[in-house]
């Protein structure tokens, strides 16, 4: 989808919300009777408005396992430490770049960017991405609800919020019940959503590592996203959208496993560099990542061993189905699991960060007020303001990488 199509889609969404807001102003009481509220580009529908009480025996029994419930507090602390590591590495990297008179974005170690269709993520990925987000938010809110019931609070409502084009389930916990809880119970409830995202991320990782090799023949390689005109690859007619799976008859990623593919896939680029140093001519075996997974050889001849081939590459795994189930799932299962792992881990990290609207911010408020009273609340707000600045700097500088 080109920029014009993207602008048309954006305009259509704005028109939809403008029309919806006009209807809401005119028929507000009718909307509210259905549990629907509209504010700007946000639509909230409280699907279930009956209060849910913590009367289930199984949930009451879980209260006896305090140490197990405290695991959610441990996970939100670990998630915050992960986020802090990313922020500090990026800030130090930016500082080093500025000191040597380079652009600050060159110091970014782990980019932190919002999901913007057509800019930071491909529009073709949008349906899959929306599905992953919906599952992640459902688990996040569901964990808040379950932990709230375990700790003895009522659930006022369940619903769905539509924020522009992002669909997000939510739960409302009774504020009066929550205020009466001891600090430990409050922290368990507030950290439960992050714990749910961490568990979902780990589950996605385990499924990716252990299920994909069972269902598919995995061919490691380097995806050709662009061939530079006038370079050796262009002269050799290398096609875009194919995957280099072997060089001079040697398969790439012989010792690579699914875990390395996620966390150390640059090994594949290093293997290519080693072959480039050995000779001017390279025989590249290219595989089509889609059925029928055809394979063709291309010879690329360079003027010397230091001349670039002239392609933009990224690590890739071609998944060739082994059975009917694999054909049914298709290569989309790889995309879903990778996005599920990355997005849930990212949601956990940002939610654990003490910001004014996050679970981490609310947890810091409760902890500081409990231990230091009014001064503690002011301290918490000051820390949250500091982290808002840190996160904004990280996002703005990281975003430059996508728009330059």
C-alpha positions in Angstrom: 0.0 0.0 0.0 1.4 3.4 -1.0 1.4 6.7 0.9 -1.8 7.9 -0.8 -3.7 4.7 0.2 -2.4 5.1 3.7 -3.6 8.7 3.9 -7.0 7.6 2.5 -7.3 4.9 5.1 -6.3 7.4 7.8 -8.9 9.9 6.6 -11.6 7.3 6.4 -10.9 6.4 10.1 -11.1 10.0 11.1 -14.4 10.5 9.2 -15.8 7.4 10.9 -14.9 8.7 14.4 -16.2 12.2 13.6 -19.5 10.7 12.5 -19.6 8.4 15.5 -19.0 11.4 17.9 -21.9 13.3 16.3 -24.2 10.3 16.8 -23.0 10.0 20.4 -23.7 13.6 21.2 -27.3 13.3 19.7 -28.2 9.9 21.2 -26.0 9.9 24.3 -28.6 8.3 26.6 -29.3 5.5 24.1 -25.6 4.8 23.7 -25.1 4.7 27.5 -28.0 2.3 28.0 -26.1 -0.1 25.7 -22.9 0.5 27.8 -21.2 2.4 24.9 -19.1 5.6 25.4 -17.4 7.5 22.6 -14.6 10.0 23.3 -12.5 11.3 20.3 -10.9 8.4 18.6 -11.8 6.0 21.5 -14.9 3.8 21.6 -15.6 1.9 24.9 -18.3 -0.8 25.1 -19.0 -2.4 28.5 -20.2 -5.7 27.2 -20.9 -7.2 30.7 -22.0 -4.7 33.2 -23.0 -7.1 36.0 -20.7 -7.1 39.0 -18.7 -10.2 39.5 -18.0 -11.2 43.1 -15.0 -13.2 44.4 -17.2 -16.2 45.4 -15.5 -19.0 43.4 -14.1 -21.5 45.9 -11.1 -22.3 43.6 -10.1 -18.6 43.5 -10.4 -18.3 47.3 -8.2 -21.3 47.8 -5.5 -19.7 45.7 -5.0 -17.0 48.4 -3.4 -19.7 50.6 -0.5 -19.9 48.1 0.9 -16.4 48.8 4.4 -17.1 47.5 3.1 -18.3 44.2 0.9 -15.1 43.8 4.0 -13.0 44.7 5.6 -14.3 41.5 3.7 -11.7 39.6 5.5 -9.0 41.7 8.8 -10.6 40.9 8.0 -10.6 37.2 7.0 -6.9 37.1 10.3 -6.0 38.8 12.3 -8.1 36.3 10.4 -6.5 33.4 11.3 -3.1 34.8 15.0 -4.1 35.0 14.8 -5.2 31.4 13.3 -1.9 30.4 15.8 0.0 32.4 18.7 -1.9 30.8 17.4 -0.9 27.3 16.9 2.8 28.3 20.3 3.1 29.8 22.1 1.4 26.9 20.3 3.6 24.4 21.0 6.8 26.4 24.7 6.0 26.8 24.9 5.1 23.1 23.3 8.4 22.1 25.7 10.2 24.4 28.7 8.5 22.9 27.5 9.3 19.3 27.0 13.0 20.2 30.5 13.1 21.8 32.1 11.9 18.5 30.0 14.3 16.4 27.6 11.7 15.0 23.8 11.7 14.9 22.3 10.4 18.2 20.2 7.7 16.5 23.5 5.9 15.5 23.9 5.1 19.2 20.6 3.4 19.6 21.2 -0.3 20.7 17.5 -1.4 21.0 15.0 0.8 19.1 11.9 1.7 21.0 9.2 2.7 18.5 5.4 2.8 18.5 3.5 0.6 16.2 2.5 2.8 13.2 1.1 0.9 10.2 2.9 1.7 7.0 5.9 3.4 8.8 7.3 1.2 11.6 5.5 -2.0 10.5 4.4 -3.1 7.0 0.7 -2.7 6.2 0.7 -6.3 5.0 1.5 -7.3 8.6 -1.5 -5.3 10.1 -4.1 -8.1 10.3 -1.6 -10.5 12.0 -0.4 -7.7 14.3 -3.9 -6.8 15.4 -4.6 -10.4 16.3 -1.4 -10.6 18.4 -2.3 -7.3 20.1 -5.8 -8.5 20.9 -4.6 -11.8 22.4 -1.9 -9.9 24.4 -4.3 -7.4 25.8 -7.0 -10.1 26.6 -4.4 -12.0 28.6 -3.2 -8.8 30.3 -6.6 -7.7 31.4 -7.8 -11.3 32.2 -4.9 -11.7 34.6 -5.8 -8.4 36.4 -9.4 -9.7 36.7 -8.4 -13.1 38.0 -5.9 -11.7 40.5 -8.5 -9.1 41.7 -11.0 -11.9 42.4 -8.4 -14.0 44.2 -7.6 -11.0 46.4 -11.3 -10.3 47.2 -12.2 -7.4 44.9 -15.4 -7.1 42.8 -15.2 -6.8 39.0 -17.5 -4.0 37.9 -17.5 -4.7 34.2 -15.9 -6.4 31.2 -15.7 -4.7 27.9 -13.9 -3.8 24.7 -12.2 -0.6 23.8 -11.4 0.5 20.2 -8.6 3.0 20.2 -8.4 4.2 16.5 -7.9 0.8 14.9 -6.5 -1.1 17.9 -9.1 -3.4 19.6 -8.4 -3.9 23.4 -10.4 -5.9 25.9 -10.5 -4.4 29.5 -11.8 -5.0 33.0 -12.9 -2.6 35.7 -12.0 -3.5 39.3 -14.1 -1.9 42.1 -12.0 1.1 43.4 -13.5 0.9 46.9 -12.6 -2.8 47.3 -9.1 -2.1 45.9 -8.5 0.8 48.3 -9.2 -1.5 51.3 -6.6 -4.1 50.4 -3.2 -4.4 52.0 -0.2 -3.3 50.0 0.9 -6.8 49.0 -2.5 -7.6 47.5 -2.6 -4.3 45.6 0.9 -5.0 44.1 -0.2 -8.5 43.1 -3.2 -7.2 41.2 -1.3 -4.4 39.5 1.6 -6.7 38.5 -0.7 -9.5 37.3 -1.1 -8.1 33.7 2.6 -7.8 33.2 3.1 -11.4 34.5 0.5 -12.6 32.0 2.4 -10.9 29.1 5.7 -12.5 30.3 4.1 -15.9 30.5 2.6 -15.5 27.0 6.0 -14.3 25.6 7.7 -17.4 27.1 5.0 -19.7 25.8 5.4 -18.2 22.3 9.1 -18.7 22.5 8.8 -22.3 23.6 6.3 -23.1 20.9 8.5 -21.4 18.3 11.6 -23.4 19.3 9.9 -26.8 19.7 6.9 -26.8 17.3 8.2 -25.1 14.2 11.0 -27.8 13.5 8.4 -30.6 14.0 5.9 -29.1 11.5 8.3 -27.7 8.9 11.6 -28.3 7.2 13.6 -25.1 8.1 15.9 -23.6 5.5 18.1 -20.9 7.1 19.1 -18.0 4.9 19.3 -14.3 4.1 16.2 -12.6 2.6 16.9 -10.3 -0.3 14.7 -7.2 0.3 16.3 -5.0 -2.3 18.9 -5.3 -5.1 20.9 -2.2 -5.7 21.0 -1.1 -9.4 24.4 -1.1 -11.1 26.0 -3.5 -8.5 27.2 -7.1 -9.1 23.9 -8.6 -7.8 21.9 -6.5 -10.2 24.2 -7.6 -13.1 23.6 -11.2 -12.1 19.8 -10.6 -12.2 19.3 -11.6 -8.5 15.5 -11.4 -7.9 14.0 -9.5 -4.9 12.0 -11.5 -2.4 14.1 -14.6 -2.6 16.3 -16.2 0.1 20.0 -17.0 -0.1 20.2 -20.5 1.4 23.6 -21.6 0.3 26.9 -20.1 -1.0 29.3 -22.0 -3.2 27.4 -25.2 -2.4 27.6 -24.8 1.4 24.3 -24.4 3.3 24.0 -21.3 5.6 23.2 -21.8 9.3 24.4 -25.4 9.6 24.8 -25.1 13.3 21.9 -22.6 13.8 18.9 -23.5 15.9 15.6 -21.8 16.5 16.8 -20.0 19.7 19.9 -18.6 17.8 17.6 -17.5 15.0 15.7 -15.3 17.3 18.6 -13.9 19.4 21.7 -14.3 17.3 20.7 -14.4 13.7 23.6 -12.2 12.7 25.6 -15.4 12.5 24.1 -15.8 9.0 25.5 -12.4 7.9 28.9 -13.3 9.3 28.9 -16.5 7.2 28.3 -14.4 4.1 31.1 -12.1 5.0 33.5 -15.0 5.4 32.6 -16.3 1.9 33.0 -12.8 0.4 36.6 -12.6 1.7 37.6 -15.9 0.1 36.9 -15.0 -3.5 35.5 -12.6 -6.1 33.0 -15.0 -7.6 30.2 -16.3 -5.5 27.6 -19.0 -6.5 24.4 -18.1 -4.6 21.7 -20.7 -4.2 18.4 -18.8 -4.0 15.1 -20.3 -2.7 11.6 -19.0 -3.2 10.1 -18.6 0.3 6.6 -19.5 -1.0 5.3 -22.7 -2.7 6.6 -24.5 -4.7 9.9 -23.5 -2.9 11.9 -23.6 -6.2 15.7 -23.3 -6.0 18.0 -21.7 -8.5 21.8 -20.9 -8.6 23.2 -17.4 -9.6 26.8 -16.5 -10.0 27.8 -13.1 -8.8 31.2 -11.8 -9.9 32.8 -8.8 -8.2 35.8 -6.8 -9.2 37.6 -7.6 -5.9 36.9 -9.3 -2.5 36.0 -6.0 -0.8 33.4 -4.9 -3.3 29.8 -5.3 -1.9 27.4 -7.6 -3.6 24.8 -4.9 -3.8 21.8 -6.4 -1.9 20.0 -5.4 1.3 19.6 -8.6 3.4 18.0 -9.7 6.6 18.1 -13.2 8.4 15.2 -15.4 7.3 13.9 -18.9 7.8 12.0 -20.6 4.9 9.4 -23.0 6.3 8.6 -25.9 4.0 5.5 -27.8 5.4 6.1 -31.4 6.3 2.4 -32.4 6.8 -1.2 -31.4 6.5 -1.2 -29.4 9.7 1.8 -27.4 8.6 0.1 -26.6 5.3 -3.0 -25.5 7.1 -1.1 -23.2 9.5 1.2 -22.0 6.8 4.3 -19.7 7.3 2.0 -17.3 9.2 2.5 -19.4 12.4 6.2 -18.3 12.4 5.1 -14.6 12.1 2.5 -14.9 14.8 4.8 -16.6 17.3 7.7 -14.2 16.7 5.4 -11.1 17.0 3.7 -12.7 20.0 7.0 -13.1 21.8 8.4 -9.7 20.9 5.2 -7.7 21.5 4.3 -9.4 24.8 7.9 -8.8 26.0 7.7 -5.2 24.9 4.3 -4.6 26.5 5.6 -6.1 29.8 8.7 -3.8 29.7 6.8 -0.6 29.0 3.9 -1.5 31.4 6.5 -2.2 34.2 8.1 1.2 33.6 6.8 3.7 36.2 4.8 6.1 33.9 1.6 7.9 34.8 -0.7 5.5 32.9 1.1 2.2 33.4 0.8 -0.6 36.0 4.4 0.2 37.0 3.4 3.8 37.8 0.4 2.7 39.8 2.5 0.2 41.7 5.1 2.8 42.5 2.3 5.1 43.7 0.9 2.5 46.1 4.3 1.4 47.4 5.6 5.0 48.0 2.3 6.2 49.6 2.3 3.1 51.9 5.9 3.6 53.0 6.5 7.3 52.9 3.0 8.9 53.0 2.4 12.2 51.1 6.2 12.6 50.4 6.2 9.1 48.9 3.4 10.0 46.5 5.3 13.2 45.4 8.5 11.1 45.0 6.6 8.6 42.9 5.2 11.3 40.6 8.7 12.9 40.2 10.1 9.5 39.2 7.3 8.9 36.7 7.9 12.4 35.2 11.6 11.5 34.8 10.8 8.2 33.1 8.3 9.9 30.8 11.2 12.1 29.6 13.6 9.1 29.2 11.0 7.0 27.3 10.1 10.0 25.0 13.8 10.6 24.2 14.2 6.9 23.4 11.1 6.9 21.2 11.9 10.1 19.3 15.5 9.2 18.5 14.6 5.6 17.6 11.9 6.9 15.3 14.4 8.8 13.3 15.8 5.4 12.2 12.5 4.7 10.4 11.8 8.0 8.8 15.3 9.2 7.6 
